[in-house]
Amino acid sequence: MTRHITLGHVIPETAIPLAVLGDSNSHSYQDRISFPLGSGLRGGDFQSRTFQWTEVLARLRGDFFDPGPWVTWGHRPRVATWRERLGLGATRAPEKQDYLFNFANSGADCRGLMEGGTQQAPRLVALMNEQPARWQQGVVVIRIGMAVLSQTAFLDRLAQDPQAADAQQVIGQCVDRIGQAVTLIRHHHPSTHIVLVGIFNDAHDPLSADQWRDRQALDHIDRGLDVFDNALKRLASATARISFFDERAHFARYWGSRDADGRPAYRTVKVGSRLEVRNALGDSPDHAFIADDHWGLVGNVLWAQALTVHLREVAGVQVKPITDPEVKGFIEALL
């Protein structure tokens, strides 16, 4: 097995290969092709020290996980499709700077898992097929859906009726495509563990603070999104080596929710004695979300920590969970 260097250290042969299918929540922030320095994206002036969750794992658990080498790789979707038709091998679309096994791309919706120009799952599986023995102990995280299920019009529809046929059709289509991706991975790599990440309720996004200030409307949104999560839970319970990660419960654990009247009543997350993180938008680390409305540094570090706990305690993956002192030390070193 060939070793490679990521972040200046050699990835050990025993490291667990880690792949990602998803959207902008899992697209590395340090990608200088998609998010050039000075663009104001992914942290603005703080971009070089605002890390997305796979970037956190690579720094804190690089001896346990192998997301692949950091590479500039891929092609425009149309070019990628023609290359495959010509038998030129697996690729990624679109081109980006990221870890080799990270196929998440900003703007991706559930359709992109199996279809269109990105075809994340088929292209990942083609790459996994090059080292099938290694992926017997591998992990694939599927975290997708926000491109459609976070839209204001969609949440408005759920707020009116959580069982609205048009909204539930959208959810059903997304779940079906996740199921297709799972089936494809499982067919080629039956021992690879798959983590299915539930959907975040974007009513808790700071940009939504003035909307749905009504407890019934908020309850309706949660009930509508339960259909998505419950479908993933059923898939996980019915299939070996698949687990469900509860995204909404994770957010509530740290930042809480709204009050009984639907008004924002979020907690502040404290990191050591120097940092208090509000559920607000801004590029500095004291905001849960960066200015372009993606998770900030602290949110991503806590998510990476929760994933390591999930993999150890739920999935049985032999990884050392990220500890609270490590969270504190990592964040404070970047302040």
Secondary structure as the mmCIF struct_conf table of DSSP 4:
data_model
#
loop_
_struct_conf.conf_type_id
_struct_conf.id
_struct_conf.beg_label_comp_id
_struct_conf.beg_label_asym_id
_struct_conf.beg_label_seq_id
_struct_conf.end_label_comp_id
_struct_conf.end_label_asym_id
_struct_conf.end_label_seq_id
STRN STRN1 ILE A 5 THR A 6
TURN_TY1_P TURN_TY1_P1 LEU A 7 GLY A 8
STRN STRN2 HIS A 9 VAL A 10
HELX_LH_PP_P HELX_LH_PP_P1 ILE A 11 PRO A 12
TURN_TY1_P TURN_TY1_P2 GLU A 13 THR A 14
HELX_LH_PP_P HELX_LH_PP_P2 ALA A 15 ALA A 15
STRN STRN3 ILE A 16 GLY A 22
BEND BEND1 ASP A 23 ASP A 23
TURN_TY1_P TURN_TY1_P3 SER A 24 ASN A 25
BEND BEND2 SER A 26 HIS A 27
TURN_TY1_P TURN_TY1_P4 TYR A 29 GLN A 30
TURN_TY1_P TURN_TY1_P5 ARG A 32 SER A 34
BEND BEND3 PHE A 35 PHE A 35
TURN_TY1_P TURN_TY1_P6 LEU A 37 GLY A 38
BEND BEND4 SER A 39 SER A 39
TURN_TY1_P TURN_TY1_P7 ARG A 42 GLY A 43
HELX_RH_3T_P HELX_RH_3T_P1 GLY A 44 ARG A 49
HELX_RH_AL_P HELX_RH_AL_P1 TRP A 53 LEU A 60
BEND BEND5 ARG A 61 ARG A 61
TURN_TY1_P TURN_TY1_P8 GLY A 62 PHE A 64
STRN STRN4 PHE A 65 ASP A 66
STRN STRN5 TRP A 70 TRP A 73
HELX_RH_AL_P HELX_RH_AL_P2 PRO A 77 ARG A 85
TURN_TY1_P TURN_TY1_P9 LEU A 86 GLY A 87
BEND BEND6 ALA A 93 PRO A 94
STRN STRN6 LYS A 96 TYR A 99
TURN_TY1_P TURN_TY1_P10 LEU A 100 PHE A 101
STRN STRN7 ASN A 102 ASN A 102
TURN_TY1_P TURN_TY1_P11 SER A 106 GLY A 107
HELX_RH_3T_P HELX_RH_3T_P2 CYS A 110 LEU A 113
TURN_TY1_P TURN_TY1_P12 MET A 114 MET A 114
BEND BEND7 GLU A 115 GLU A 115
TURN_TY1_P TURN_TY1_P13 GLY A 116 THR A 118
HELX_RH_AL_P HELX_RH_AL_P3 GLN A 120 MET A 128
TURN_TY1_P TURN_TY1_P14 ASN A 129 GLU A 130
BEND BEND8 GLN A 131 GLN A 131
TURN_TY1_P TURN_TY1_P15 PRO A 132 ALA A 133
HELX_RH_3T_P HELX_RH_3T_P3 ARG A 134 GLN A 137
STRN STRN8 VAL A 139 ARG A 143
HELX_RH_AL_P HELX_RH_AL_P4 MET A 146 LEU A 149
TURN_TY1_P TURN_TY1_P16 SER A 150 SER A 150
HELX_RH_AL_P HELX_RH_AL_P5 THR A 152 GLN A 160
TURN_TY1_P TURN_TY1_P17 PRO A 162 GLN A 163
HELX_RH_AL_P HELX_RH_AL_P6 ALA A 165 HIS A 188
TURN_TY1_P TURN_TY1_P18 PRO A 190 SER A 191
BEND BEND9 THR A 192 THR A 192
STRN STRN9 HIS A 193 VAL A 197
HELX_RH_3T_P HELX_RH_3T_P4 ASP A 202 HIS A 204
BEND BEND10 ASP A 205 ASP A 205
HELX_RH_3T_P HELX_RH_3T_P5 PRO A 206 SER A 208
TURN_TY1_P TURN_TY1_P19 ALA A 209 ASP A 210
BEND BEND11 GLN A 211 GLN A 211
BEND BEND12 ASP A 214 ASP A 214
HELX_RH_AL_P HELX_RH_AL_P7 ARG A 215 ALA A 238
BEND BEND13 THR A 239 THR A 239
TURN_TY1_P TURN_TY1_P20 ALA A 240 ARG A 241
STRN STRN10 ILE A 242 PHE A 245
HELX_RH_AL_P HELX_RH_AL_P8 GLU A 247 TRP A 255
STRN STRN11 ARG A 258 ARG A 258
TURN_TY1_P TURN_TY1_P21 ALA A 260 ASP A 261
BEND BEND14 GLY A 262 GLY A 262
STRN STRN12 PRO A 264 PRO A 264
HELX_LH_PP_P HELX_LH_PP_P3 TYR A 266 THR A 268
STRN STRN13 VAL A 269 VAL A 271
TURN_TY1_P TURN_TY1_P22 GLY A 272 ARG A 274
STRN STRN14 LEU A 275 LEU A 281
BEND BEND15 ASP A 283 SER A 284
TURN_TY1_P TURN_TY1_P23 PRO A 285 ASP A 286
STRN STRN15 HIS A 287 PHE A 289
TURN_TY1_P TURN_TY1_P24 ALA A 291 ASP A 292
BEND BEND16 ASP A 293 HIS A 294
STRN STRN16 TRP A 295 TRP A 295
HELX_RH_AL_P HELX_RH_AL_P9 LEU A 297 GLU A 313
TURN_TY1_P TURN_TY1_P25 VAL A 314 VAL A 314
BEND BEND17 ALA A 315 ALA A 315
HELX_LH_PP_P HELX_LH_PP_P4 LYS A 320 THR A 323
HELX_RH_AL_P HELX_RH_AL_P10 ASP A 324 LEU A 334
#
